């Protein structure tokens, strides 16, 4: 079984391309995943993984993620090779099947919403009305009677 789950930070903005023949979306990016334990110097090192996401998954990653954001990925590792300058080169990459957001939206600079503009001159804020809650249907319970 070839199943991989990674959570890491995107190293550079994801790149989106389309195949020339079929116009299929292909998004490539790298993530850095911190190791669980520090090395002998007390520094936590990171491993870097190349990732590829196809079709709608790739378009969504390109649309919603930027450099530095944390992302959770689910997919499978694949090896491929190609020849360049007479030498055979090998690549190992994560073929992304699913992704999830890990960085909170309020920390995302691209999704920052500016505060609303100040009210126009002469605008009066409506007065808050205070209503009294009807508590007649509630009974008081002693803390010792609670099951938790």
PyMOL CGO cylinders between C-alpha atoms (Angstrom):
from pymol import cmd
from pymol.cgo import CYLINDER

trace = [
    CYLINDER, 0.00, 0.00, 0.00, 1.35, 3.42, -0.97, 0.3, 1, 1, 1, 1, 1, 1,
    CYLINDER, 1.35, 3.42, -0.97, -0.37, 6.02, 1.23, 0.3, 1, 1, 1, 1, 1, 1,
    CYLINDER, -0.37, 6.02, 1.23, 1.32, 9.17, 2.54, 0.3, 1, 1, 1, 1, 1, 1,
    CYLINDER, 1.32, 9.17, 2.54, 0.07, 11.93, 4.84, 0.3, 1, 1, 1, 1, 1, 1,
    CYLINDER, 0.07, 11.93, 4.84, 2.24, 15.02, 5.23, 0.3, 1, 1, 1, 1, 1, 1,
    CYLINDER, 2.24, 15.02, 5.23, 1.75, 18.32, 7.04, 0.3, 1, 1, 1, 1, 1, 1,
    CYLINDER, 1.75, 18.32, 7.04, 4.22, 21.05, 6.22, 0.3, 1, 1, 1, 1, 1, 1,
    CYLINDER, 4.22, 21.05, 6.22, 4.85, 24.58, 5.01, 0.3, 1, 1, 1, 1, 1, 1,
    CYLINDER, 4.85, 24.58, 5.01, 4.81, 25.51, 1.34, 0.3, 1, 1, 1, 1, 1, 1,
    CYLINDER, 4.81, 25.51, 1.34, 8.34, 26.59, 0.34, 0.3, 1, 1, 1, 1, 1, 1,
    CYLINDER, 8.34, 26.59, 0.34, 7.42, 28.72, -2.72, 0.3, 1, 1, 1, 1, 1, 1,
    CYLINDER, 7.42, 28.72, -2.72, 4.18, 29.79, -4.38, 0.3, 1, 1, 1, 1, 1, 1,
    CYLINDER, 4.18, 29.79, -4.38, 2.59, 26.82, -6.19, 0.3, 1, 1, 1, 1, 1, 1,
    CYLINDER, 2.59, 26.82, -6.19, 3.03, 26.86, -9.99, 0.3, 1, 1, 1, 1, 1, 1,
    CYLINDER, 3.03, 26.86, -9.99, 0.08, 26.00, -12.21, 0.3, 1, 1, 1, 1, 1, 1,
    CYLINDER, 0.08, 26.00, -12.21, 0.51, 24.77, -15.78, 0.3, 1, 1, 1, 1, 1, 1,
    CYLINDER, 0.51, 24.77, -15.78, -1.76, 23.10, -18.29, 0.3, 1, 1, 1, 1, 1, 1,
    CYLINDER, -1.76, 23.10, -18.29, -0.88, 20.15, -20.52, 0.3, 1, 1, 1, 1, 1, 1,
    CYLINDER, -0.88, 20.15, -20.52, -0.55, 21.20, -24.17, 0.3, 1, 1, 1, 1, 1, 1,
    CYLINDER, -0.55, 21.20, -24.17, -2.67, 18.42, -25.68, 0.3, 1, 1, 1, 1, 1, 1,
    CYLINDER, -2.67, 18.42, -25.68, -5.60, 18.06, -23.28, 0.3, 1, 1, 1, 1, 1, 1,
    CYLINDER, -5.60, 18.06, -23.28, -5.40, 21.33, -21.30, 0.3, 1, 1, 1, 1, 1, 1,
    CYLINDER, -5.40, 21.33, -21.30, -5.33, 19.47, -17.96, 0.3, 1, 1, 1, 1, 1, 1,
    CYLINDER, -5.33, 19.47, -17.96, -4.25, 21.49, -14.90, 0.3, 1, 1, 1, 1, 1, 1,
    CYLINDER, -4.25, 21.49, -14.90, -1.03, 20.44, -13.14, 0.3, 1, 1, 1, 1, 1, 1,
    CYLINDER, -1.03, 20.44, -13.14, 0.15, 22.24, -10.00, 0.3, 1, 1, 1, 1, 1, 1,
    CYLINDER, 0.15, 22.24, -10.00, 3.69, 21.68, -8.69, 0.3, 1, 1, 1, 1, 1, 1,
    CYLINDER, 3.69, 21.68, -8.69, 5.09, 22.88, -5.37, 0.3, 1, 1, 1, 1, 1, 1,
    CYLINDER, 5.09, 22.88, -5.37, 7.43, 21.89, -2.54, 0.3, 1, 1, 1, 1, 1, 1,
    CYLINDER, 7.43, 21.89, -2.54, 6.73, 21.57, 1.16, 0.3, 1, 1, 1, 1, 1, 1,
    CYLINDER, 6.73, 21.57, 1.16, 9.06, 21.49, 4.16, 0.3, 1, 1, 1, 1, 1, 1,
    CYLINDER, 9.06, 21.49, 4.16, 8.10, 19.02, 6.88, 0.3, 1, 1, 1, 1, 1, 1,
    CYLINDER, 8.10, 19.02, 6.88, 9.79, 19.44, 10.26, 0.3, 1, 1, 1, 1, 1, 1,
    CYLINDER, 9.79, 19.44, 10.26, 11.27, 16.32, 11.78, 0.3, 1, 1, 1, 1, 1, 1,
    CYLINDER, 11.27, 16.32, 11.78, 9.87, 15.13, 15.08, 0.3, 1, 1, 1, 1, 1, 1,
    CYLINDER, 9.87, 15.13, 15.08, 13.10, 15.23, 17.08, 0.3, 1, 1, 1, 1, 1, 1,
    CYLINDER, 13.10, 15.23, 17.08, 15.97, 17.76, 17.12, 0.3, 1, 1, 1, 1, 1, 1,
    CYLINDER, 15.97, 17.76, 17.12, 19.47, 16.82, 15.95, 0.3, 1, 1, 1, 1, 1, 1,
    CYLINDER, 19.47, 16.82, 15.95, 22.54, 16.70, 18.22, 0.3, 1, 1, 1, 1, 1, 1,
    CYLINDER, 22.54, 16.70, 18.22, 22.81, 20.50, 18.15, 0.3, 1, 1, 1, 1, 1, 1,
    CYLINDER, 22.81, 20.50, 18.15, 19.19, 20.83, 19.33, 0.3, 1, 1, 1, 1, 1, 1,
    CYLINDER, 19.19, 20.83, 19.33, 17.88, 22.07, 15.97, 0.3, 1, 1, 1, 1, 1, 1,
    CYLINDER, 17.88, 22.07, 15.97, 14.80, 20.51, 14.37, 0.3, 1, 1, 1, 1, 1, 1,
    CYLINDER, 14.80, 20.51, 14.37, 15.65, 19.85, 10.74, 0.3, 1, 1, 1, 1, 1, 1,
    CYLINDER, 15.65, 19.85, 10.74, 13.17, 19.64, 7.89, 0.3, 1, 1, 1, 1, 1, 1,
    CYLINDER, 13.17, 19.64, 7.89, 12.68, 17.32, 4.94, 0.3, 1, 1, 1, 1, 1, 1,
    CYLINDER, 12.68, 17.32, 4.94, 11.61, 18.77, 1.60, 0.3, 1, 1, 1, 1, 1, 1,
    CYLINDER, 11.61, 18.77, 1.60, 9.12, 17.03, -0.67, 0.3, 1, 1, 1, 1, 1, 1,
    CYLINDER, 9.12, 17.03, -0.67, 8.18, 17.77, -4.28, 0.3, 1, 1, 1, 1, 1, 1,
    CYLINDER, 8.18, 17.77, -4.28, 4.41, 17.61, -4.79, 0.3, 1, 1, 1, 1, 1, 1,
    CYLINDER, 4.41, 17.61, -4.79, 2.18, 17.35, -7.86, 0.3, 1, 1, 1, 1, 1, 1,
    CYLINDER, 2.18, 17.35, -7.86, -1.59, 17.91, -7.90, 0.3, 1, 1, 1, 1, 1, 1,
    CYLINDER, -1.59, 17.91, -7.90, -3.69, 17.41, -11.03, 0.3, 1, 1, 1, 1, 1, 1,
    CYLINDER, -3.69, 17.41, -11.03, -6.97, 18.83, -12.30, 0.3, 1, 1, 1, 1, 1, 1,
    CYLINDER, -6.97, 18.83, -12.30, -9.31, 20.58, -9.83, 0.3, 1, 1, 1, 1, 1, 1,
    CYLINDER, -9.31, 20.58, -9.83, -7.13, 19.67, -6.85, 0.3, 1, 1, 1, 1, 1, 1,
    CYLINDER, -7.13, 19.67, -6.85, -4.18, 21.44, -8.44, 0.3, 1, 1, 1, 1, 1, 1,
    CYLINDER, -4.18, 21.44, -8.44, -6.23, 24.49, -9.41, 0.3, 1, 1, 1, 1, 1, 1,
    CYLINDER, -6.23, 24.49, -9.41, -7.56, 24.81, -5.85, 0.3, 1, 1, 1, 1, 1, 1,
    CYLINDER, -7.56, 24.81, -5.85, -4.11, 24.52, -4.27, 0.3, 1, 1, 1, 1, 1, 1,
    CYLINDER, -4.11, 24.52, -4.27, -2.82, 27.20, -6.65, 0.3, 1, 1, 1, 1, 1, 1,
    CYLINDER, -2.82, 27.20, -6.65, -5.80, 29.42, -5.84, 0.3, 1, 1, 1, 1, 1, 1,
    CYLINDER, -5.80, 29.42, -5.84, -5.79, 29.14, -2.03, 0.3, 1, 1, 1, 1, 1, 1,
    CYLINDER, -5.79, 29.14, -2.03, -2.18, 28.58, -0.95, 0.3, 1, 1, 1, 1, 1, 1,
    CYLINDER, -2.18, 28.58, -0.95, 0.94, 30.74, -0.93, 0.3, 1, 1, 1, 1, 1, 1,
    CYLINDER, 0.94, 30.74, -0.93, 4.52, 30.48, 0.26, 0.3, 1, 1, 1, 1, 1, 1,
    CYLINDER, 4.52, 30.48, 0.26, 4.82, 29.93, 4.02, 0.3, 1, 1, 1, 1, 1, 1,
    CYLINDER, 4.82, 29.93, 4.02, 1.31, 28.58, 4.57, 0.3, 1, 1, 1, 1, 1, 1,
    CYLINDER, 1.31, 28.58, 4.57, 0.83, 25.25, 6.30, 0.3, 1, 1, 1, 1, 1, 1,
    CYLINDER, 0.83, 25.25, 6.30, -0.95, 22.53, 4.32, 0.3, 1, 1, 1, 1, 1, 1,
    CYLINDER, -0.95, 22.53, 4.32, -2.02, 18.93, 5.02, 0.3, 1, 1, 1, 1, 1, 1,
    CYLINDER, -2.02, 18.93, 5.02, -1.62, 16.52, 2.10, 0.3, 1, 1, 1, 1, 1, 1,
    CYLINDER, -1.62, 16.52, 2.10, -2.84, 13.01, 1.45, 0.3, 1, 1, 1, 1, 1, 1,
    CYLINDER, -2.84, 13.01, 1.45, -1.56, 11.04, -1.51, 0.3, 1, 1, 1, 1, 1, 1,
    CYLINDER, -1.56, 11.04, -1.51, 0.99, 8.51, -2.74, 0.3, 1, 1, 1, 1, 1, 1,
    CYLINDER, 0.99, 8.51, -2.74, 4.72, 8.66, -3.46, 0.3, 1, 1, 1, 1, 1, 1,
    CYLINDER, 4.72, 8.66, -3.46, 5.78, 8.06, -7.04, 0.3, 1, 1, 1, 1, 1, 1,
    CYLINDER, 5.78, 8.06, -7.04, 9.15, 7.70, -8.73, 0.3, 1, 1, 1, 1, 1, 1,
    CYLINDER, 9.15, 7.70, -8.73, 9.83, 8.73, -12.29, 0.3, 1, 1, 1, 1, 1, 1,
    CYLINDER, 9.83, 8.73, -12.29, 12.91, 9.24, -14.41, 0.3, 1, 1, 1, 1, 1, 1,
    CYLINDER, 12.91, 9.24, -14.41, 13.97, 11.29, -17.39, 0.3, 1, 1, 1, 1, 1, 1,
    CYLINDER, 13.97, 11.29, -17.39, 17.13, 11.84, -19.38, 0.3, 1, 1, 1, 1, 1, 1,
    CYLINDER, 17.13, 11.84, -19.38, 18.95, 15.17, -19.44, 0.3, 1, 1, 1, 1, 1, 1,
    CYLINDER, 18.95, 15.17, -19.44, 22.31, 15.80, -21.11, 0.3, 1, 1, 1, 1, 1, 1,
    CYLINDER, 22.31, 15.80, -21.11, 22.79, 12.06, -21.56, 0.3, 1, 1, 1, 1, 1, 1,
    CYLINDER, 22.79, 12.06, -21.56, 22.30, 11.34, -17.87, 0.3, 1, 1, 1, 1, 1, 1,
    CYLINDER, 22.30, 11.34, -17.87, 19.33, 9.54, -16.39, 0.3, 1, 1, 1, 1, 1, 1,
    CYLINDER, 19.33, 9.54, -16.39, 17.74, 11.53, -13.55, 0.3, 1, 1, 1, 1, 1, 1,
    CYLINDER, 17.74, 11.53, -13.55, 15.28, 10.27, -10.96, 0.3, 1, 1, 1, 1, 1, 1,
    CYLINDER, 15.28, 10.27, -10.96, 12.55, 12.18, -9.16, 0.3, 1, 1, 1, 1, 1, 1,
    CYLINDER, 12.55, 12.18, -9.16, 10.48, 11.14, -6.16, 0.3, 1, 1, 1, 1, 1, 1,
    CYLINDER, 10.48, 11.14, -6.16, 7.34, 13.20, -5.59, 0.3, 1, 1, 1, 1, 1, 1,
    CYLINDER, 7.34, 13.20, -5.59, 4.07, 13.14, -3.74, 0.3, 1, 1, 1, 1, 1, 1,
    CYLINDER, 4.07, 13.14, -3.74, 1.07, 12.70, -6.02, 0.3, 1, 1, 1, 1, 1, 1,
    CYLINDER, 1.07, 12.70, -6.02, -1.53, 14.73, -4.11, 0.3, 1, 1, 1, 1, 1, 1,
    CYLINDER, -1.53, 14.73, -4.11, -5.01, 13.23, -3.91, 0.3, 1, 1, 1, 1, 1, 1,
    CYLINDER, -5.01, 13.23, -3.91, -6.47, 15.42, -1.15, 0.3, 1, 1, 1, 1, 1, 1,
    CYLINDER, -6.47, 15.42, -1.15, -5.44, 18.52, 0.76, 0.3, 1, 1, 1, 1, 1, 1,
    CYLINDER, -5.44, 18.52, 0.76, -6.66, 20.42, 3.79, 0.3, 1, 1, 1, 1, 1, 1,
    CYLINDER, -6.66, 20.42, 3.79, -6.15, 23.88, 5.25, 0.3, 1, 1, 1, 1, 1, 1,
    CYLINDER, -6.15, 23.88, 5.25, -4.01, 24.07, 8.39, 0.3, 1, 1, 1, 1, 1, 1,
    CYLINDER, -4.01, 24.07, 8.39, -3.16, 27.81, 8.57, 0.3, 1, 1, 1, 1, 1, 1,
    CYLINDER, -3.16, 27.81, 8.57, -6.03, 29.75, 10.16, 0.3, 1, 1, 1, 1, 1, 1,
    CYLINDER, -6.03, 29.75, 10.16, -7.73, 32.17, 7.77, 0.3, 1, 1, 1, 1, 1, 1,
    CYLINDER, -7.73, 32.17, 7.77, -7.17, 35.20, 10.02, 0.3, 1, 1, 1, 1, 1, 1,
    CYLINDER, -7.17, 35.20, 10.02, -3.40, 34.69, 9.72, 0.3, 1, 1, 1, 1, 1, 1,
    CYLINDER, -3.40, 34.69, 9.72, -3.57, 34.51, 5.94, 0.3, 1, 1, 1, 1, 1, 1,
    CYLINDER, -3.57, 34.51, 5.94, -2.49, 37.86, 4.47, 0.3, 1, 1, 1, 1, 1, 1,
    CYLINDER, -2.49, 37.86, 4.47, -4.19, 37.19, 1.11, 0.3, 1, 1, 1, 1, 1, 1,
    CYLINDER, -4.19, 37.19, 1.11, -7.56, 36.74, 2.77, 0.3, 1, 1, 1, 1, 1, 1,
    CYLINDER, -7.56, 36.74, 2.77, -7.21, 39.82, 4.97, 0.3, 1, 1, 1, 1, 1, 1,
    CYLINDER, -7.21, 39.82, 4.97, -10.35, 41.91, 4.98, 0.3, 1, 1, 1, 1, 1, 1,
    CYLINDER, -10.35, 41.91, 4.98, -9.83, 45.59, 5.78, 0.3, 1, 1, 1, 1, 1, 1,
    CYLINDER, -9.83, 45.59, 5.78, -11.95, 47.08, 8.55, 0.3, 1, 1, 1, 1, 1, 1,
    CYLINDER, -11.95, 47.08, 8.55, -15.25, 48.61, 7.45, 0.3, 1, 1, 1, 1, 1, 1,
    CYLINDER, -15.25, 48.61, 7.45, -15.14, 52.29, 6.52, 0.3, 1, 1, 1, 1, 1, 1,
    CYLINDER, -15.14, 52.29, 6.52, -16.12, 54.80, 9.20, 0.3, 1, 1, 1, 1, 1, 1,
    CYLINDER, -16.12, 54.80, 9.20, -19.77, 55.80, 9.23, 0.3, 1, 1, 1, 1, 1, 1,
    CYLINDER, -19.77, 55.80, 9.23, -20.74, 58.85, 7.22, 0.3, 1, 1, 1, 1, 1, 1,
    CYLINDER, -20.74, 58.85, 7.22, -21.15, 62.20, 9.06, 0.3, 1, 1, 1, 1, 1, 1,
    CYLINDER, -21.15, 62.20, 9.06, -24.49, 62.54, 10.77, 0.3, 1, 1, 1, 1, 1, 1,
    CYLINDER, -24.49, 62.54, 10.77, -24.92, 58.76, 11.16, 0.3, 1, 1, 1, 1, 1, 1,
    CYLINDER, -24.92, 58.76, 11.16, -26.24, 57.75, 14.57, 0.3, 1, 1, 1, 1, 1, 1,
    CYLINDER, -26.24, 57.75, 14.57, -25.59, 54.27, 15.86, 0.3, 1, 1, 1, 1, 1, 1,
    CYLINDER, -25.59, 54.27, 15.86, -28.82, 52.55, 16.91, 0.3, 1, 1, 1, 1, 1, 1,
    CYLINDER, -28.82, 52.55, 16.91, -29.24, 52.27, 20.66, 0.3, 1, 1, 1, 1, 1, 1,
    CYLINDER, -29.24, 52.27, 20.66, -28.88, 48.76, 22.02, 0.3, 1, 1, 1, 1, 1, 1,
    CYLINDER, -28.88, 48.76, 22.02, -32.00, 47.59, 23.76, 0.3, 1, 1, 1, 1, 1, 1,
    CYLINDER, -32.00, 47.59, 23.76, -31.72, 45.43, 26.80, 0.3, 1, 1, 1, 1, 1, 1,
    CYLINDER, -31.72, 45.43, 26.80, -34.25, 42.66, 27.21, 0.3, 1, 1, 1, 1, 1, 1,
    CYLINDER, -34.25, 42.66, 27.21, -34.74, 40.63, 30.34, 0.3, 1, 1, 1, 1, 1, 1,
    CYLINDER, -34.74, 40.63, 30.34, -34.61, 36.88, 29.87, 0.3, 1, 1, 1, 1, 1, 1,
    CYLINDER, -34.61, 36.88, 29.87, -37.51, 34.87, 31.26, 0.3, 1, 1, 1, 1, 1, 1,
    CYLINDER, -37.51, 34.87, 31.26, -35.92, 32.37, 33.66, 0.3, 1, 1, 1, 1, 1, 1,
    CYLINDER, -35.92, 32.37, 33.66, -39.14, 31.07, 35.16, 0.3, 1, 1, 1, 1, 1, 1,
    CYLINDER, -39.14, 31.07, 35.16, -38.86, 27.75, 33.31, 0.3, 1, 1, 1, 1, 1, 1,
    CYLINDER, -38.86, 27.75, 33.31, -35.41, 26.96, 34.72, 0.3, 1, 1, 1, 1, 1, 1,
    CYLINDER, -35.41, 26.96, 34.72, -34.77, 25.16, 37.98, 0.3, 1, 1, 1, 1, 1, 1,
    CYLINDER, -34.77, 25.16, 37.98, -31.66, 25.66, 40.05, 0.3, 1, 1, 1, 1, 1, 1,
    CYLINDER, -31.66, 25.66, 40.05, -29.39, 22.59, 40.28, 0.3, 1, 1, 1, 1, 1, 1,
    CYLINDER, -29.39, 22.59, 40.28, -26.78, 21.96, 42.93, 0.3, 1, 1, 1, 1, 1, 1,
    CYLINDER, -26.78, 21.96, 42.93, -23.29, 21.27, 41.52, 0.3, 1, 1, 1, 1, 1, 1,
    CYLINDER, -23.29, 21.27, 41.52, -23.08, 18.04, 43.53, 0.3, 1, 1, 1, 1, 1, 1,
    CYLINDER, -23.08, 18.04, 43.53, -26.02, 16.64, 41.53, 0.3, 1, 1, 1, 1, 1, 1,
    CYLINDER, -26.02, 16.64, 41.53, -24.29, 17.05, 38.14, 0.3, 1, 1, 1, 1, 1, 1,
    CYLINDER, -24.29, 17.05, 38.14, -22.96, 13.81, 36.59, 0.3, 1, 1, 1, 1, 1, 1,
    CYLINDER, -22.96, 13.81, 36.59, -19.70, 15.43, 35.40, 0.3, 1, 1, 1, 1, 1, 1,
]
cmd.load_cgo(trace, "trace")
